[in-house]
Amino acid sequence: MAADALLRDIFGFDAFRPGQEEIVDAVVQGQNVLAIMPTGGGKSLCFQLPALVRDGVTVVISPLIALMRDQVRALREAGVCAGALTSGNTDEETAEVWKSIEDGRLKLLYIAPERLASGAAMGMLRKIGVGLIAVDEAHCVSQWGHDFRPDYLRIGELRRALDVPLAAFTATADAETREEIVRRLFDGEAPSTFLHGFDRPNIHLAFAAKDGPRQQILEFAAARKGQSGIVYCGTRAKTENLAKALREVGHLALHYHGGMDADERRDTEIRFQREDGLIVVATVAFGMGIDKPDIRWVAHADLPKSIEAYYQEIGRAGRDGAPAETLTLFGPEDIRLRRSQIDEGLAPPEMRAADHARLNSLLGLAEALRCRRAELLRYFGETDVTCQRCDLCDTPADVFDGTESVRKALSAVLRTGEWFGTGHLIDVLLGNETDRMRQKGHDALPTFGVGREYDKRQWQAIFRQMMGHDLLRPDPERHGALRMTDDALPILRGEASIELRRDSIKKAARRPAVKTLVNEEDAPLLSALKAKRRGLAEAAKVPAYIIFNDKTLIEMAENRPTSLDDMARISGVGAKKLERYGDDFLQVITGEAEVVHPTRRKLAGREAGSIYDRLLEVQADLSRGPDGIDKPLSCSASLLAKIASTKPSDEAAMGRLLGDKRAERFGGAFLDVLREAT
């Protein structure tokens, strides 16, 4: 079957998302492919669909068992024979996978890269008729990527051994990472490369300086009560404390970190996948294996470690394409911590320099003066950006010429020998006569007391922005004392100027407006559809989105389909899901299920369905002949469906389908119906 037909019938989509079709075509044709697509951009479809078109088994190498199991479950729900061989399998699950291989039914086999270490696995893959290798999260092959997995290095060997095309997919890969992927997976021979926009326009971007961060997170969550969300924290203790604080104000919240035992972590993962409205407060240990499409918000209680990490973590929100919100909090302590982690790490000097550059890009995003989306996408090489979905487009920043203030601060750093942190430097600028000030003789400096136009909090904001612009860095060898970078020298000398945002801490506190997924009129129906989905998911013991994702339910609530034909036109409702769940959701919307012949039900949403209906009408008119006096005659439902689907074009072809008697009675009229439909 052609790819576009499978797209509709199996996956329930009328059209490809931007960029998908050309990738699918290249993979179907057997080209080696490297595709860099945004998280939520539909990467999985780009290898799942070709797997159904191409002969043989497609082996999918994926980094996490949870991710594999969820994708296998979703494929099976859509009627695709897929399986996974993982350490988490029961004996029965493994036996079922082997039987489907032996029967020649299996189309997609998911395995972890660690399995490639086994010679037996290599031998098995040689025998089962592999036609394609797909590599998910391909950045794991690169030491420049932020989730390096050494077992990914064996994939190139597998490709050579099986001599089949390979398609590699990732959401984040800068130039160094891309080069290493090509070298490791494709022996340096450039594959067909597709670099598709990194923009996720449905995700709203926002940053805020820390000002009572716990309360900031609680307020953000309160405005999105009942919606699934993730809060990322820098420490294990903070995940537990913040989850407790969220529960105390009425949220359903769990914590997650690497210090929990495996069963506890798995239980949290399962609950998050299956339950609506659950918040997980987690370290970065939570995420790569979470394929939940209806996460409505992601908040960072602490600054992420790099711009790639930030992009991937916020990318877990809104994978269904429906609106999603993000908030990232940051402060000077975050910047110090991230700098020291890089400086004290064991990476070689060139990698530490690259890590500082990545952090600089994230800090530039945090301290952006204008459109935040443009700043983010510029990092990934995109310059043609339309936004209106970030905090700086919502409310333009109040920007001022901060050159004079920055020069005062830099002067204080220089005159104190670059041996002090923010607190002491602010005391110098404010002219605070502390014991330490007198002891060091800093009360006699020319810069002592020159900054009294600002208070302590405002100077803290200026120093934070200076670190964000990489004018100052904490020196790990001087216990975090601030040192000037080369970028600061032109400003200090009066050769360059700099703009700053006015102190964001001073802005009036206001409670955020409640964010809703649909308008007020459709909200009760969406709640009812979610309740039906929850019941079906609990009965089947699967995550709710496996039944239908949020975006599909939102479309149902807004369009209110009244028939199975209407329901089939809703994005995400494929033939298998229409057959399995169509009546249940139609009943929620209309109050009753549609009574349809099973044969006609299979044609729901297709052109053949409306042709079938017209043939049925014509047959009823002619069942006793043109004059209504002949012996009753009719065609079976399956015969009418065959005519509607195959569309015979002349009397001879129609006669072969109908036989002489029926052709004489209905043939001409049926051909007229088919001609009208073309």
C-alpha positions as CSV (number, residue, x, y, z in Angstrom):
1,M,0.0,0.0,0.0
2,A,1.2,3.5,-0.8
3,A,2.6,5.7,2.1
4,D,-0.2,8.3,1.9
5,A,-2.9,5.6,2.2
6,L,-1.2,4.0,5.2
7,L,-0.8,7.5,6.7
8,R,-4.6,7.8,6.7
9,D,-5.7,4.2,7.4
10,I,-3.1,3.2,10.0
11,F,-2.1,6.5,11.7
12,G,-5.3,8.5,11.1
13,F,-3.7,11.6,9.5
14,D,-4.9,13.3,6.4
15,A,-1.6,14.9,5.6
16,F,2.1,14.8,6.6
17,R,3.5,17.3,9.0
18,P,6.0,19.8,7.4
19,G,9.1,18.0,6.4
20,Q,7.9,14.4,7.0
21,E,7.0,13.4,3.4
22,E,10.4,14.0,1.8
23,I,12.1,12.0,4.7
24,V,9.6,9.2,4.3
25,D,10.1,9.1,0.5
26,A,13.9,8.9,1.0
27,V,13.7,6.1,3.6
28,V,11.2,4.2,1.4
29,Q,13.6,4.4,-1.5
30,G,16.4,2.9,0.6
31,Q,18.6,5.9,0.9
32,N,20.8,6.4,4.0
33,V,19.2,9.2,5.9
34,L,20.1,11.6,8.7
35,A,17.1,13.6,9.9
36,I,17.3,16.4,12.5
37,M,13.8,17.3,13.4
38,P,12.3,19.1,16.4
39,T,11.0,17.1,19.4
40,G,7.3,16.5,18.7
41,G,7.9,17.0,14.9
42,G,6.9,13.4,14.1
43,K,10.2,11.6,13.9
44,S,8.8,8.2,14.7
45,L,6.4,8.2,11.8
46,C,9.4,8.8,9.5
47,F,10.6,5.3,10.1
48,Q,7.4,3.6,11.2
49,L,5.6,4.4,7.9
50,P,8.5,3.2,5.6
51,A,8.7,0.0,7.7
52,L,5.2,-0.8,6.5
53,V,5.9,0.0,2.9
54,R,9.3,-1.8,2.6
55,D,9.9,-5.5,2.6
56,G,11.5,-7.2,5.6
57,V,11.8,-6.3,9.2
58,T,12.8,-2.8,10.3
59,V,15.1,-2.8,13.4
60,V,14.6,0.2,15.6
61,I,17.5,1.0,17.9
62,S,16.2,3.1,20.8
63,P,17.8,4.2,24.1
64,L,15.1,3.4,26.7
65,I,12.9,0.4,27.4
66,A,10.0,2.7,28.4
67,L,10.1,4.5,25.1
68,M,10.2,1.2,23.1
69,R,7.3,-0.3,25.0
70,D,5.2,2.8,24.5
71,Q,5.9,2.9,20.8
72,V,5.2,-0.8,20.4
73,R,1.9,-0.5,22.3
74,A,0.8,2.4,20.1
75,L,1.7,0.6,16.9
76,R,-0.3,-2.5,18.0
77,E,-3.3,-0.3,18.9
78,A,-3.1,1.0,15.3
79,G,-3.1,-2.6,13.9
80,V,0.7,-2.9,13.2
81,C,2.6,-6.0,14.1
82,A,5.5,-4.7,16.2
83,G,7.6,-6.0,19.1
84,A,10.5,-5.3,21.4
85,L,13.3,-7.5,22.7
86,T,14.4,-5.9,26.0
87,S,15.6,-7.0,29.4
88,G,12.2,-5.9,30.7
89,N,10.3,-8.5,28.7
90,T,8.4,-11.4,30.2
91,D,9.1,-14.9,28.8
92,E,5.6,-14.7,27.2
93,E,6.3,-11.3,25.5
94,T,9.6,-12.6,24.1
95,A,8.0,-15.8,22.8
96,E,5.3,-13.7,21.1
97,V,7.9,-11.6,19.3
98,W,9.8,-14.7,18.1
99,K,6.5,-16.3,16.8
100,S,5.6,-13.2,14.9
101,I,9.1,-13.2,13.3
102,E,8.8,-16.8,12.4
103,D,5.4,-16.3,10.9
104,G,6.7,-13.4,8.8
105,R,4.3,-10.9,10.4
106,L,6.6,-8.7,12.3
107,K,7.3,-5.3,10.7
108,L,9.2,-3.4,13.4
109,L,11.6,-4.9,16.0
110,Y,12.8,-2.5,18.8
111,I,16.0,-3.2,20.6
112,A,18.4,-1.3,22.9
113,P,21.9,-0.5,21.7
114,E,23.4,-2.5,24.6
115,R,22.0,-5.7,23.0
116,L,24.4,-5.2,20.1
117,A,27.2,-6.1,22.4
118,S,26.0,-9.7,22.2
119,G,27.3,-11.8,19.3
120,A,24.1,-13.8,19.5
121,A,22.1,-10.7,18.8
122,M,24.1,-9.9,15.7
123,G,23.6,-13.4,14.4
124,M,19.9,-13.3,15.1
125,L,19.5,-10.0,13.1
126,R,21.4,-11.5,10.2
127,K,18.8,-14.3,10.0
128,I,15.4,-12.5,10.3
129,G,15.4,-10.6,7.0
130,V,16.2,-7.1,8.2
131,G,15.4,-4.5,5.5
132,L,16.1,-1.3,7.3
133,I,17.8,0.0,10.4
134,A,16.3,3.0,12.2
135,V,18.3,4.8,15.0
136,D,16.3,6.9,17.4
137,E,18.0,9.6,19.5
138,A,21.1,9.4,17.2
139,H,22.9,12.1,19.1
140,C,23.7,9.5,21.7
141,V,26.4,8.2,19.3
142,S,28.4,11.4,19.8
143,Q,30.6,12.5,22.7
144,W,29.6,16.1,21.8
145,G,25.9,15.1,22.3
146,H,24.6,15.5,25.8
147,D,23.4,11.9,26.3
148,F,26.4,9.9,25.0
149,R,25.8,6.1,25.0
150,P,28.9,4.1,24.0
151,D,26.9,1.1,22.8
152,Y,25.6,3.3,20.0
153,L,29.1,3.0,18.5
154,R,28.3,-0.6,17.4
155,I,25.5,0.5,15.1
156,G,27.9,1.3,12.2
157,E,29.3,-2.2,12.5
158,L,25.7,-3.6,12.3
159,R,24.9,-1.6,9.2
160,R,28.0,-2.9,7.5
161,A,27.2,-6.5,8.5
162,L,23.6,-6.4,7.3
163,D,24.3,-4.2,4.3
164,V,21.0,-2.4,4.5
165,P,20.1,1.3,4.5
166,L,20.1,3.2,7.8
167,A,18.0,6.1,8.9
168,A,19.1,8.1,11.9
169,F,16.9,10.6,13.8
170,T,17.6,13.2,16.5
171,A,16.0,16.4,17.7
172,T,19.2,18.2,18.7
173,A,22.5,18.0,16.9
174,D,24.9,20.9,16.4
175,A,27.6,20.8,13.8
176,E,30.1,18.8,15.8
177,T,27.5,16.2,16.7
178,R,26.3,15.9,13.1
179,E,29.8,15.3,11.9
180,E,30.4,12.6,14.4
181,I,27.1,10.9,13.6
182,V,28.1,10.7,9.9
183,R,31.5,9.4,10.8
184,R,30.3,6.7,13.3
185,L,27.1,5.5,11.6
186,F,27.8,6.1,7.9
187,D,31.6,5.6,7.7
188,G,32.0,9.3,6.8
189,E,29.9,8.9,3.6
190,A,27.3,11.7,3.7
191,P,23.7,10.4,3.9
192,S,20.7,12.3,2.6
193,T,20.5,14.9,5.3
194,F,17.3,16.7,6.3
195,L,17.6,19.6,8.7
196,H,14.0,20.6,9.5
197,G,13.1,23.7,11.4
198,F,13.7,23.5,15.1
199,D,10.7,25.7,15.8
200,R,7.9,24.3,17.9
201,P,5.4,27.2,17.4
202,N,2.9,25.7,19.8
203,I,5.3,26.0,22.8
204,H,5.2,29.3,24.6
205,L,8.7,30.3,25.9
206,A,9.2,32.3,29.1
207,F,12.1,33.0,31.5
208,A,12.1,34.8,34.8
209,A,14.7,35.8,37.3
210,K,14.4,33.8,40.6
211,D,12.4,35.8,43.2
212,G,11.0,33.3,45.7
213,P,11.3,30.4,43.2
214,R,9.1,28.0,45.1
215,Q,6.2,30.4,45.0
216,Q,6.9,31.2,41.4
217,I,6.6,27.5,40.5
218,L,3.4,27.1,42.7
219,E,1.8,30.1,40.9
220,F,2.7,28.8,37.5
221,A,1.3,25.3,38.3
222,A,-1.9,26.9,39.9
223,A,-2.7,28.6,36.6
224,R,-2.6,25.2,34.9
225,K,-4.3,23.0,37.5
226,G,-5.4,19.7,36.1
227,Q,-2.9,19.7,33.2
228,S,0.0,17.3,33.0
229,G,3.3,19.0,33.6
230,I,7.0,18.4,34.5
231,V,9.1,20.5,36.8
232,Y,12.9,20.1,36.4
233,C,15.1,20.7,39.5
234,G,18.8,20.8,39.9
235,T,19.0,18.5,43.0
236,R,17.2,15.4,44.3
237,A,16.2,17.0,47.6
238,K,14.5,19.9,45.7
239,T,12.4,17.4,43.7
240,E,11.0,15.9,46.9
241,N,10.4,19.2,48.7
242,L,8.7,20.9,45.7
243,A,6.5,17.8,45.0
244,K,5.4,17.9,48.6
245,A,4.7,21.7,48.3
246,L,2.6,21.1,45.2
247,R,0.6,18.3,46.9
248,E,0.0,20.6,49.9
249,V,-1.9,23.1,47.7
250,G,-4.0,20.4,46.0
251,H,-2.0,19.2,43.0
252,L,-1.4,15.6,42.1
253,A,2.4,15.6,42.2
254,L,5.2,13.0,42.4
255,H,9.0,13.3,42.6
256,Y,11.5,11.4,40.5
257,H,15.3,11.2,40.7
258,G,18.1,8.7,40.2
259,G,18.4,8.0,43.9
260,M,15.0,6.2,43.9
261,D,14.9,2.4,43.4
262,A,14.1,1.2,39.9
263,D,10.5,0.0,40.9
264,E,9.6,3.4,42.4
265,R,10.9,5.2,39.3
266,R,9.0,2.8,36.9
267,D,5.8,3.3,39.0
268,T,6.1,7.1,38.6
269,E,6.7,6.7,34.9
270,I,3.7,4.5,34.4
271,R,1.4,6.7,36.5
272,F,2.6,9.8,34.5
273,Q,1.9,8.1,31.2
274,R,-1.6,6.9,32.3
275,E,-3.0,9.6,34.5
276,D,-4.3,13.0,33.3
277,G,-3.2,16.1,35.3
278,L,-0.2,14.5,37.1
279,I,2.8,16.7,37.8
280,V,6.3,15.1,38.1
281,V,9.0,17.1,39.8
282,A,12.2,15.6,38.6
283,T,15.9,15.8,37.9
284,V,17.1,15.4,34.3
285,A,17.0,11.6,35.0
286,F,13.4,11.9,33.9
287,G,12.6,12.5,30.3
288,M,14.2,10.8,27.4
289,G,11.9,7.8,27.6
290,I,8.8,9.8,28.2
291,D,6.8,9.8,25.0
292,K,3.6,11.3,26.5
293,P,2.2,13.7,23.8
294,D,-0.2,15.6,26.0
295,I,2.3,17.2,28.5
296,R,0.8,20.7,28.7
297,W,3.7,22.5,30.5
298,V,7.3,22.2,31.5
299,A,8.9,24.4,34.2
300,H,12.6,24.6,35.2
301,A,13.1,25.5,38.9
302,D,16.8,25.8,38.1
303,L,18.7,26.7,35.0
304,P,19.4,23.7,32.6
305,K,23.0,22.8,31.8
306,S,23.0,23.9,28.2
307,I,20.9,25.2,25.4
308,E,20.6,21.7,23.9
309,A,19.4,20.3,27.2
310,Y,16.9,23.2,27.6
311,Y,15.6,22.6,24.0
312,Q,15.1,18.9,24.6
313,E,13.5,19.3,28.0
314,I,11.0,21.9,27.0
315,G,10.4,19.8,23.8
316,R,8.7,17.2,26.0
317,A,5.7,19.6,26.2
318,G,3.0,19.7,23.5
319,R,4.2,16.9,21.3
320,D,0.6,16.5,20.1
321,G,0.8,20.0,18.5
322,A,-1.7,21.6,21.0
323,P,-0.6,24.7,22.9
324,A,1.9,24.2,25.7
325,E,3.7,26.5,28.2
326,T,7.2,26.7,29.6
327,L,8.8,28.7,32.3
328,T,12.5,28.7,33.2
329,L,13.8,30.3,36.4
330,F,17.4,31.4,36.7
331,G,19.6,33.3,39.1
332,P,23.3,34.1,39.7
333,E,23.8,30.9,41.8
334,D,22.6,28.8,38.8
335,I,25.2,30.5,36.6
336,R,28.0,30.0,39.2
337,L,27.0,26.3,39.6
338,R,26.9,25.6,35.9
339,R,30.3,27.3,35.3
340,S,32.0,25.4,38.1
341,Q,30.6,22.1,36.9
342,I,32.2,22.7,33.5
343,D,35.5,24.0,34.9
344,E,35.8,21.2,37.5
345,G,34.8,18.4,35.0
346,L,37.2,15.9,33.5
347,A,36.5,16.8,29.8
348,P,39.5,17.9,27.7
349,P,40.0,21.7,27.3
350,E,38.4,21.9,23.8
351,M,35.2,20.3,25.1
352,R,35.1,22.5,28.2
353,A,35.4,25.5,25.9
354,A,32.5,24.2,23.8
355,D,30.4,23.6,27.0
356,H,31.0,27.2,28.1
357,A,29.9,28.4,24.7
358,R,26.7,26.3,24.9
359,L,26.0,27.7,28.4
360,N,26.7,31.2,27.1
361,S,24.0,30.6,24.4
362,L,21.5,29.6,27.1
363,L,22.4,32.6,29.2
364,G,22.0,34.8,26.2
365,L,18.5,33.3,25.8
366,A,17.7,33.9,29.5
367,E,18.8,37.6,29.3
368,A,17.4,38.2,25.8
369,L,16.2,41.7,25.2
370,R,13.9,40.9,22.3
371,C,12.1,37.9,20.9
372,R,13.1,34.8,22.8
373,R,12.2,32.4,20.0
374,A,14.4,34.3,17.5
375,E,17.3,34.0,20.0
376,L,16.8,30.3,20.5
377,L,16.4,29.4,16.8
378,R,19.4,31.6,15.8
379,Y,21.5,29.1,17.8
380,F,20.3,26.3,15.5
381,G,21.0,28.3,12.4
382,E,17.5,29.6,11.7
383,T,17.0,33.3,11.0
384,D,13.5,33.6,9.4
385,V,11.4,33.4,12.6
386,T,7.8,34.3,13.3
387,C,6.9,34.2,17.0
388,Q,4.2,35.9,19.0
389,R,4.6,32.9,21.4
390,C,7.1,34.1,24.0
391,D,7.1,36.4,27.0
392,L,9.1,39.1,25.2
393,C,6.7,39.2,22.3
394,D,3.7,39.3,24.8
395,T,5.3,42.2,26.7
396,P,8.4,43.8,25.1
397,A,11.3,44.2,27.5
398,D,12.0,47.6,29.1
399,V,15.5,48.1,27.7
400,F,17.9,50.8,28.8
401,D,21.6,51.7,28.1
402,G,23.3,50.0,30.9
403,T,26.9,50.9,29.8
404,E,27.6,53.2,32.7
405,S,26.3,50.8,35.3
406,V,28.3,47.9,33.8
407,R,31.5,50.0,33.7
408,K,31.1,50.8,37.4
409,A,30.6,47.1,38.3
410,L,33.6,46.1,36.1
411,S,35.7,48.8,37.8
412,A,34.8,47.4,41.2
413,V,35.8,43.9,40.0
414,L,39.2,45.1,38.6
415,R,40.1,47.4,41.6
416,T,39.4,44.5,44.1
417,G,41.8,42.3,42.1
418,E,39.1,39.9,40.8
419,W,39.2,38.1,44.2
420,F,35.6,38.7,45.4
421,G,32.0,37.6,44.7
422,T,28.9,39.5,44.0
423,G,28.0,40.3,47.7
424,H,31.3,42.1,48.5
425,L,31.3,43.9,45.1
426,I,27.8,45.3,45.7
427,D,28.9,46.5,49.1
428,V,31.7,48.4,47.4
429,L,29.3,50.0,44.9
430,L,26.8,50.9,47.6
431,G,29.5,52.2,50.0
432,N,28.6,49.8,52.8
433,E,31.3,50.2,55.5
434,T,31.6,46.6,56.7
435,D,34.4,45.2,58.8
436,R,35.7,43.3,55.8
437,M,35.6,46.5,53.7
438,R,37.7,48.3,56.2
439,Q,40.0,45.4,56.7
440,K,40.7,45.1,53.0
441,G,41.0,48.9,52.6
442,H,38.2,48.9,49.9
443,D,36.4,51.8,51.6
444,A,39.2,53.9,50.1
445,L,38.7,52.8,46.5
446,P,37.5,55.3,43.9
447,T,34.6,53.0,43.1
448,F,33.5,52.9,46.8
449,G,29.9,54.3,46.9
450,V,29.6,55.2,43.2
451,G,26.6,52.9,42.7
452,R,24.0,54.3,45.2
453,E,21.5,55.0,42.4
454,Y,20.5,51.3,42.7
455,D,19.7,49.2,45.7
456,K,21.2,45.7,46.5
457,R,18.5,43.7,44.6
458,Q,18.9,45.9,41.5
459,W,22.7,45.5,41.5
460,Q,22.2,41.7,41.9
461,A,20.0,41.8,38.7
462,I,22.8,43.8,36.9
463,F,25.5,41.3,37.9
464,R,23.3,38.5,36.9
465,Q,22.8,40.0,33.4
466,M,26.5,40.7,33.2
467,M,27.2,37.0,33.8
468,G,24.4,36.1,31.3
469,H,26.2,38.3,28.7
470,D,29.5,36.4,29.6
471,L,31.2,39.6,30.8
472,L,32.0,38.0,34.2
473,R,32.7,34.4,35.1
474,P,33.2,32.8,38.5
475,D,36.8,31.4,38.9
476,P,36.7,28.0,40.5
477,E,40.4,28.4,41.7
478,R,39.3,31.5,43.6
479,H,36.3,30.0,45.2
480,G,33.8,31.5,42.8
481,A,35.3,35.0,42.8
482,L,34.2,36.9,39.6
483,R,36.8,37.5,36.8
484,M,36.3,39.6,33.7
485,T,36.2,37.9,30.3
486,D,37.8,39.4,27.2
487,D,34.3,40.5,26.1
488,A,34.2,42.9,29.1
489,L,37.3,44.9,28.1
490,P,35.9,47.0,25.3
491,I,33.1,48.1,27.6
492,L,35.5,49.0,30.4
493,R,37.6,51.0,28.1
494,G,34.6,52.9,26.7
495,E,34.9,51.3,23.2
496,A,31.6,49.5,23.3
497,S,28.1,49.9,24.9
498,I,25.6,47.4,26.2
499,E,21.9,47.3,26.7
500,L,20.3,45.7,29.8
501,R,16.8,44.9,30.9
502,R,15.5,46.9,33.8
503,D,15.4,45.0,37.0
504,S,12.8,42.2,36.3
505,I,12.5,41.6,40.1
506,K,10.9,45.0,40.5
507,K,8.0,44.3,38.2
508,A,4.6,44.1,40.0
509,A,3.7,40.6,41.1
510,R,0.6,39.4,39.4
511,R,-1.2,36.1,39.4
512,P,-1.0,34.5,36.0
513,A,-4.3,34.0,34.1
514,V,-5.6,30.4,34.0
515,K,-4.6,28.7,30.7
516,T,-7.3,26.6,29.0
517,L,-7.1,24.2,26.1
518,V,-10.4,25.1,24.5
519,N,-12.9,27.9,24.8
520,E,-15.4,28.0,27.6
521,E,-18.2,26.6,25.5
522,D,-16.3,23.4,24.5
523,A,-14.6,22.8,27.9
524,P,-17.4,20.6,29.4
525,L,-17.4,18.3,26.3
526,L,-13.6,18.1,26.4
527,S,-13.8,17.0,30.1
528,A,-16.3,14.4,29.2
529,L,-14.2,13.0,26.3
530,K,-11.2,12.9,28.7
531,A,-13.2,11.0,31.2
532,K,-14.3,8.4,28.5
533,R,-10.6,8.1,27.4
534,R,-9.5,7.6,31.0
535,G,-12.0,4.8,31.5
536,L,-11.1,3.0,28.3
537,A,-7.3,3.4,29.1
538,E,-7.7,2.0,32.6
539,A,-9.7,-0.9,31.3
540,A,-7.0,-1.7,28.7
541,K,-4.2,-0.9,31.2
542,V,-2.6,1.5,28.7
543,P,-1.6,5.2,28.9
544,A,-4.5,7.5,28.0
545,Y,-2.8,9.0,24.9
546,I,-2.6,5.5,23.4
547,I,-6.4,5.7,23.0
548,F,-6.4,9.3,21.6
549,N,-4.0,12.2,22.4
550,D,-5.2,15.6,23.7
551,K,-5.0,17.2,20.2
552,T,-7.5,14.7,18.8
553,L,-9.9,15.1,21.7
554,I,-9.6,18.9,21.4
555,E,-10.5,18.6,17.7
556,M,-13.5,16.4,18.6
557,A,-14.7,18.9,21.2
558,E,-14.4,21.8,18.7
559,N,-15.8,20.1,15.6
560,R,-18.4,17.8,17.3
561,P,-18.6,15.1,14.7
562,T,-22.1,13.6,14.5
563,S,-21.3,10.5,12.4
564,L,-18.5,7.9,12.0
565,D,-17.7,9.6,8.6
566,D,-17.2,12.9,10.5
567,M,-15.3,11.1,13.2
568,A,-12.9,9.6,10.6
569,R,-11.9,13.0,9.5
570,I,-10.6,14.0,12.9
571,S,-6.8,14.0,12.9
572,G,-5.5,11.0,14.7
573,V,-8.5,8.7,14.1
574,G,-7.3,5.9,11.9
575,A,-9.4,3.0,10.6
576,K,-8.5,0.7,13.5
577,K,-9.2,3.3,16.2
578,L,-12.4,4.3,14.5
579,E,-13.5,0.7,14.6
580,R,-12.5,0.2,18.2
581,Y,-13.4,3.5,19.8
582,G,-15.6,5.5,17.3
583,D,-18.9,4.5,18.9
584,D,-17.7,5.3,22.4
585,F,-16.7,8.8,21.7
586,L,-19.5,9.5,19.3
587,Q,-21.9,8.6,22.1
588,V,-20.3,11.1,24.4
589,I,-20.7,13.8,21.7
590,T,-24.2,13.1,20.4
591,G,-25.7,11.0,23.2
592,E,-26.0,7.9,21.0
593,A,-23.9,5.6,18.8
594,E,-24.5,5.7,15.1
595,V,-26.2,2.5,13.7
596,V,-24.1,1.5,10.7
597,H,-23.7,-1.8,8.8
598,P,-20.3,-3.3,9.6
599,T,-19.3,-3.2,5.9
600,R,-20.2,0.5,5.6
601,R,-18.3,1.2,8.9
602,K,-15.1,0.1,7.3
603,L,-15.5,2.8,4.6
604,A,-16.1,5.6,7.1
605,G,-14.3,8.8,6.3
606,R,-13.3,7.6,2.8
607,E,-14.6,8.7,-0.6
608,A,-15.8,5.1,-1.1
609,G,-18.2,5.6,1.9
610,S,-20.2,8.3,0.2
611,I,-20.2,6.3,-3.1
612,Y,-21.5,3.3,-1.1
613,D,-24.4,5.4,0.3
614,R,-25.3,6.6,-3.2
615,L,-25.2,3.1,-4.6
616,L,-27.5,1.9,-1.7
617,E,-30.0,4.7,-2.6
618,V,-30.0,3.8,-6.3
619,Q,-30.4,0.1,-5.4
620,A,-33.4,0.9,-3.2
621,D,-35.0,2.8,-6.1
622,L,-34.4,-0.1,-8.6
623,S,-34.9,-3.1,-6.3
624,R,-38.2,-3.9,-8.0
625,G,-37.1,-2.7,-11.4
626,P,-37.6,0.8,-13.1
627,D,-41.4,0.4,-12.9
628,G,-41.5,-1.1,-9.4
629,I,-43.3,-4.3,-10.5
630,D,-40.4,-6.8,-11.0
631,K,-39.2,-9.5,-8.6
632,P,-37.1,-7.9,-5.7
633,L,-33.3,-8.0,-6.4
634,S,-30.4,-6.6,-4.4
635,C,-26.6,-6.7,-3.9
636,S,-24.9,-7.7,-0.7
637,A,-23.2,-5.0,1.4
638,S,-19.8,-6.4,0.6
639,L,-20.5,-6.3,-3.1
640,L,-21.6,-2.7,-2.9
641,A,-18.5,-1.9,-0.9
642,K,-16.3,-3.6,-3.6
643,I,-17.9,-1.5,-6.4
644,A,-17.4,1.7,-4.3
645,S,-13.8,0.9,-3.7
646,T,-12.7,-0.6,-7.1
647,K,-14.9,1.8,-9.3
648,P,-15.3,-0.4,-12.4
649,S,-15.2,2.0,-15.4
650,D,-17.4,0.2,-18.0
651,E,-20.3,-2.2,-18.5
652,A,-18.0,-5.2,-19.0
653,A,-16.1,-4.6,-15.8
654,M,-19.4,-3.9,-13.9
655,G,-20.9,-7.1,-15.4
656,R,-18.0,-9.2,-14.1
657,L,-18.7,-8.0,-10.6
658,L,-22.5,-8.1,-10.6
659,G,-23.3,-11.1,-12.8
660,D,-25.9,-10.9,-15.6
661,K,-29.2,-10.4,-13.7
662,R,-27.9,-7.7,-11.3
663,A,-25.9,-6.0,-14.1
664,E,-29.1,-5.8,-16.2
665,R,-31.0,-4.2,-13.3
666,F,-28.3,-2.0,-11.7
667,G,-25.3,-1.8,-14.0
668,G,-26.1,1.4,-15.9
669,A,-27.3,3.3,-12.8
670,F,-24.3,2.2,-10.8
671,L,-21.9,3.4,-13.6
672,D,-23.8,6.8,-13.5
673,V,-23.1,7.1,-9.7
674,L,-19.4,6.3,-10.3
675,R,-19.1,8.9,-13.1
676,E,-20.7,11.5,-10.9
677,A,-18.2,10.8,-8.2
678,T,-15.1,11.4,-10.4
